Structure formats: C-alpha cells, structure tokens
Amino acid sequence: MSRACCCSTSRSAALDLGATPRQALHRVILPEIMPGIVTGDIMAFTMSVDDFVVSYFTAGTTNQPLSVVIYSMTRHRMTPKINAVSTLLFLFVLVLLVIINVSQSRDEKRREAARREAAS
C-alpha cells in the first residue's frame, strides 16, 4: 500500500469507529504527518537562516538584500518604505500562486475532458 493511501485509510477507519472528522484529523491524521511537518519547518528555518547569514556577511555597502534591510530596520524604527516593499512582495507571491493554481486546474480539466472524449 502506498503512503498516500495510508492517511485516507486511517481517516476512514477512524470515522467508521465513531470519530468525528475533527477528532480523526487531530488524533489520527496529524500524528501521522507530524514528522513531515516538523521536517518542513526545520528545513524552511535552516534555509532562511542560511540565506540571511550569507547575505549579511557578503553584502556590500551600496546594495543590501531585503533580508539584511529588514534586519537593520528592526534595530531602528520601521519606515513606510519597508511596509510597502513587504506588501508588494506578498502580493507578487499571492498573484503568482493564483496563476499557477488556475493553470493547473485548467490543465486537469482539459485532461479529464480528453479522457472522457477518448472513452466515448
């Protein structure tokens, strides 16, 4: 049995034994996927620290990466400029994610339509 199938099987078993969907999530699914969640958290933290440390020690005086600018602003007061940059960065990532998800959804619908057409 594949690992991806294990969570749905465990969830179904928990629901069959009388657990609510919330109880199944908290008592069955989350404990099964917790190692992956913790590993992802540690990897993300390590990558961000590595990015900051390398940028901090190799940045010149004229150009500074965004992470170093944000760090230097935490010692002093925050300016509206950094708030604007953070908002733009957030919006850029959000729009990029929406575009990627919509394109994947359209591709899946096209494939499904092609399968139906080929089957009939």
Backbone as CSV, one residue per row, in Angstrom:
resi,resn,N_x,N_y,N_z,CA_x,CA_y,CA_z,C_x,C_y,C_z
1,MET,0.843,-1.174,0.000,0.000,0.000,0.000,0.890,1.239,0.000
2,SER,0.533,2.222,-0.811,1.348,3.425,-0.876,1.127,4.281,0.365
3,ARG,2.064,5.157,0.633,1.992,6.006,1.819,0.850,7.020,1.701
4,ALA,0.565,7.496,0.482,-0.503,8.470,0.290,-1.854,7.856,0.623
5,CYS,-2.004,6.587,0.381,-3.263,5.902,0.654,-3.467,5.683,2.150
6,CYS,-2.408,5.654,2.913,-2.470,5.341,4.335,-3.316,6.349,5.103
7,CYS,-3.174,7.653,4.819,-3.932,8.661,5.555,-5.416,8.532,5.299
8,SER,-5.810,8.305,4.056,-7.239,8.187,3.766,-7.805,6.917,4.395
9,THR,-7.024,5.851,4.411,-7.476,4.617,5.031,-7.611,4.789,6.534
10,SER,-6.638,5.429,7.158,-6.698,5.662,8.600,-7.861,6.574,8.954
11,ARG,-8.089,7.575,8.114,-9.203,8.501,8.357,-10.523,7.750,8.243
12,SER,-10.639,6.943,7.224,-11.872,6.169,7.041,-12.098,5.225,8.221
13,ALA,-11.021,4.596,8.679,-11.135,3.690,9.826,-11.579,4.442,11.070
14,ALA,-11.009,5.632,11.295,-11.390,6.418,12.463,-12.852,6.844,12.375
15,LEU,-13.275,7.239,11.187,-14.677,7.632,11.019,-15.608,6.433,11.201
16,ASP,-15.196,5.264,10.732,-16.008,4.059,10.909,-16.129,3.667,12.380
17,LEU,-15.118,3.999,13.158,-15.144,3.660,14.586,-15.852,4.715,15.427
18,GLY,-16.433,5.726,14.777,-17.261,6.683,15.508,-16.611,8.024,15.787
19,ALA,-15.440,8.265,15.268,-14.798,9.564,15.486,-15.431,10.602,14.561
20,THR,-15.470,11.832,15.034,-15.932,12.920,14.176,-14.786,13.289,13.228
21,PRO,-15.085,14.002,12.149,-13.998,14.399,11.253,-12.903,15.202,11.961
22,ARG,-13.289,16.050,12.905,-12.299,16.827,13.654,-11.423,15.916,14.526
23,GLN,-12.052,14.945,15.194,-11.279,14.008,16.007,-10.355,13.167,15.125
24,ALA,-10.838,12.770,13.968,-9.996,11.994,13.048,-8.790,12.813,12.618
25,LEU,-9.004,14.095,12.369,-7.890,14.957,11.978,-6.874,15.077,13.103
26,HIS,-7.342,15.404,14.301,-6.424,15.668,15.412,-5.787,14.420,16.013
27,ARG,-6.507,13.317,16.007,-5.983,12.129,16.683,-5.366,11.089,15.747
28,VAL,-5.648,11.189,14.436,-5.143,10.179,13.509,-4.248,10.800,12.439
29,ILE,-4.786,11.755,11.700,-4.054,12.274,10.542,-2.856,13.115,10.961
30,LEU,-3.056,14.087,11.851,-1.929,14.933,12.269,-0.772,14.149,12.885
31,PRO,-1.026,13.182,13.780,0.120,12.403,14.271,0.859,11.643,13.172
32,GLU,0.137,11.219,12.121,0.806,10.502,11.033,1.691,11.417,10.194
33,ILE,1.236,12.644,9.965,2.003,13.544,9.101,2.905,14.500,9.876
34,MET,2.897,14.424,11.204,3.699,15.341,12.021,5.195,15.285,11.698
35,PRO,5.803,14.121,11.452,7.226,14.127,11.089,7.512,14.958,9.840
36,GLY,6.635,14.896,8.864,6.815,15.703,7.654,6.660,17.189,7.924
37,ILE,5.718,17.544,8.784,5.510,18.956,9.132,6.727,19.500,9.869
38,VAL,7.226,18.754,10.831,8.392,19.203,11.594,9.619,19.299,10.685
39,THR,9.796,18.333,9.819,10.926,18.367,8.893,10.846,19.570,7.976
40,GLY,9.662,19.869,7.458,9.487,21.046,6.610,9.771,22.333,7.350
41,ASP,9.321,22.429,8.599,9.602,23.616,9.413,11.101,23.803,9.625
42,ILE,11.773,22.727,9.959,13.218,22.820,10.204,13.954,23.190,8.925
43,MET,13.558,22.595,7.804,14.215,22.927,6.538,13.981,24.389,6.157
44,ALA,12.743,24.881,6.325,12.449,26.274,5.988,13.238,27.222,6.880
45,PHE,13.312,26.918,8.176,14.067,27.766,9.097,15.548,27.757,8.738
46,THR,16.094,26.580,8.458,17.506,26.470,8.104,17.820,27.243,6.834
47,MET,16.958,27.115,5.829,17.185,27.832,4.575,17.124,29.341,4.772
48,SER,16.167,29.813,5.580,16.047,31.254,5.780,17.232,31.794,6.571
49,VAL,17.676,31.055,7.581,18.845,31.498,8.351,20.078,31.497,7.462
50,ASP,20.227,30.457,6.653,21.372,30.378,5.757,21.362,31.544,4.773
51,ASP,20.201,31.850,4.220,20.082,32.965,3.272,20.461,34.276,3.948
52,PHE,19.984,34.484,5.159,20.286,35.729,5.855,21.770,35.830,6.208
53,VAL,22.336,34.757,6.759,23.734,34.801,7.203,24.668,35.045,6.024
54,VAL,24.460,34.333,4.934,25.306,34.513,3.754,25.158,35.938,3.224
55,SER,23.922,36.426,3.145,23.690,37.785,2.648,24.288,38.830,3.575
56,TYR,24.184,38.601,4.875,24.673,39.573,5.854,26.189,39.743,5.766
57,PHE,26.890,38.630,5.608,28.347,38.713,5.597,28.946,39.000,4.227
58,THR,28.183,38.845,3.168,28.747,39.088,1.842,28.192,40.339,1.169
59,ALA,27.223,40.995,1.779,26.623,42.189,1.166,27.600,43.360,1.253
60,GLY,27.590,44.143,0.212,28.426,45.336,0.196,27.719,46.485,0.891
61,THR,28.308,47.653,0.812,27.718,48.818,1.469,26.709,49.525,0.567
62,THR,26.815,49.344,-0.737,25.914,50.057,-1.633,24.604,49.293,-1.857
63,ASN,24.670,48.005,-2.052,23.473,47.198,-2.288,23.306,46.204,-1.154
64,GLN,22.095,46.182,-0.571,21.815,45.241,0.503,20.593,44.412,0.142
65,PRO,20.648,43.103,0.383,19.479,42.262,0.143,18.334,42.628,1.092
66,LEU,17.115,42.238,0.723,15.938,42.599,1.507,16.017,42.067,2.929
67,SER,16.528,40.870,3.112,16.602,40.310,4.466,17.514,41.127,5.371
68,VAL,18.599,41.646,4.831,19.519,42.466,5.623,18.889,43.829,5.926
69,VAL,18.156,44.386,4.969,17.482,45.670,5.191,16.441,45.528,6.293
70,ILE,15.664,44.448,6.259,14.645,44.231,7.290,15.301,44.033,8.649
71,TYR,16.396,43.292,8.699,17.105,43.093,9.965,17.628,44.412,10.517
72,SER,18.194,45.245,9.654,18.726,46.520,10.137,17.608,47.448,10.596
73,MET,16.424,47.317,10.016,15.296,48.157,10.437,14.692,47.692,11.755
74,THR,14.931,46.461,12.162,14.394,46.016,13.450,15.130,46.668,14.604
75,ARG,16.352,47.100,14.374,17.105,47.805,15.414,16.617,49.241,15.567
76,HIS,16.146,49.799,14.474,15.647,51.172,14.478,14.143,51.108,14.237
77,ARG,13.562,52.201,13.902,12.127,52.178,13.648,11.849,51.745,12.203
78,MET,10.674,51.156,12.019,10.255,50.717,10.689,9.768,51.923,9.899
79,THR,10.085,51.951,8.632,9.650,53.047,7.782,8.518,52.563,6.874
80,PRO,7.718,53.476,6.355,6.660,53.073,5.432,7.209,52.398,4.169
81,LYS,8.458,52.692,3.835,9.047,52.092,2.640,9.140,50.573,2.772
82,ILE,9.545,50.089,3.914,9.671,48.641,4.086,8.297,47.983,4.149
83,ASN,7.306,48.704,4.689,5.941,48.168,4.681,5.428,48.041,3.254
84,ALA,5.727,49.025,2.424,5.301,48.975,1.022,6.001,47.841,0.278
85,VAL,7.283,47.667,0.524,8.030,46.591,-0.139,7.492,45.231,0.303
86,SER,7.213,45.085,1.582,6.672,43.819,2.082,5.302,43.533,1.479
87,THR,4.473,44.558,1.361,3.154,44.375,0.759,3.266,43.974,-0.700
88,LEU,4.143,44.630,-1.444,4.340,44.284,-2.848,4.869,42.868,-3.005
89,LEU,5.800,42.482,-2.141,6.339,41.121,-2.195,5.249,40.098,-1.910
90,PHE,4.425,40.371,-0.908,3.314,39.480,-0.568,2.337,39.363,-1.730
91,LEU,1.967,40.492,-2.318,1.023,40.476,-3.440,1.596,39.750,-4.650
92,PHE,2.878,39.935,-4.922,3.522,39.247,-6.040,3.450,37.736,-5.857
93,VAL,3.784,37.261,-4.671,3.748,35.819,-4.401,2.311,35.303,-4.476
94,LEU,1.353,36.072,-3.948,-0.043,35.663,-3.990,-0.548,35.548,-5.425
95,VAL,-0.266,36.544,-6.247,-0.696,36.504,-7.650,-0.030,35.349,-8.379
96,LEU,1.239,35.117,-8.121,1.946,34.008,-8.754,1.318,32.664,-8.375
97,LEU,0.989,32.486,-7.104,0.355,31.240,-6.669,-1.017,31.060,-7.297
98,VAL,-1.797,32.131,-7.396,-3.117,32.036,-8.012,-2.987,31.646,-9.482
99,ILE,-2.055,32.266,-10.192,-1.852,31.947,-11.608,-1.458,30.485,-11.784
100,ILE,-0.553,30.004,-10.968,-0.105,28.614,-11.073,-1.258,27.654,-10.770
101,ASN,-2.020,27.930,-9.707,-3.132,27.040,-9.355,-4.220,27.042,-10.410
102,VAL,-4.546,28.197,-10.976,-5.572,28.263,-12.019,-5.112,27.513,-13.264
103,SER,-3.854,27.686,-13.643,-3.361,26.988,-14.841,-3.344,25.474,-14.632
104,GLN,-2.979,25.024,-13.444,-3.006,23.584,-13.168,-4.427,23.049,-13.184
105,SER,-5.355,23.826,-12.651,-6.758,23.405,-12.644,-7.292,23.290,-14.068
106,ARG,-6.955,24.253,-14.914,-7.395,24.204,-16.308,-6.792,23.004,-17.038
107,ASP,-5.509,22.726,-16.772,-4.862,21.571,-17.402,-5.544,20.268,-16.988
108,GLU,-5.889,20.148,-15.694,-6.569,18.944,-15.224,-7.940,18.791,-15.875
109,LYS,-8.663,19.902,-16.025,-9.980,19.840,-16.668,-9.847,19.432,-18.125
110,ARG,-8.830,19.945,-18.808,-8.610,19.570,-20.211,-8.278,18.091,-20.340
111,ARG,-7.422,17.596,-19.445,-7.070,16.177,-19.482,-8.296,15.299,-19.219
112,GLU,-9.094,15.717,-18.240,-10.299,14.947,-17.911,-11.273,14.951,-19.085
113,ALA,-11.443,16.089,-19.743,-12.325,16.165,-20.911,-11.791,15.294,-22.049
114,ALA,-10.482,15.296,-22.235,-9.878,14.467,-23.275,-10.063,12.981,-22.965
115,ARG,-9.969,12.597,-21.689,-10.187,11.203,-21.303,-11.631,10.785,-21.560
116,ARG,-12.568,11.653,-21.208,-13.990,11.346,-21.431,-14.279,11.199,-22.929
117,GLU,-13.691,12.103,-23.707,-13.902,12.063,-25.143,-13.309,10.801,-25.754
118,ALA,-12.139,10.417,-25.271,-11.478,9.205,-25.786,-12.238,7.945,-25.355
119,ALA,-12.848,7.991,-24.163,-13.565,6.821,-23.666,-14.888,6.611,-24.402
120,SER,-15.479,7.698,-24.894,-16.783,7.538,-25.569,-16.662,7.424,-27.056
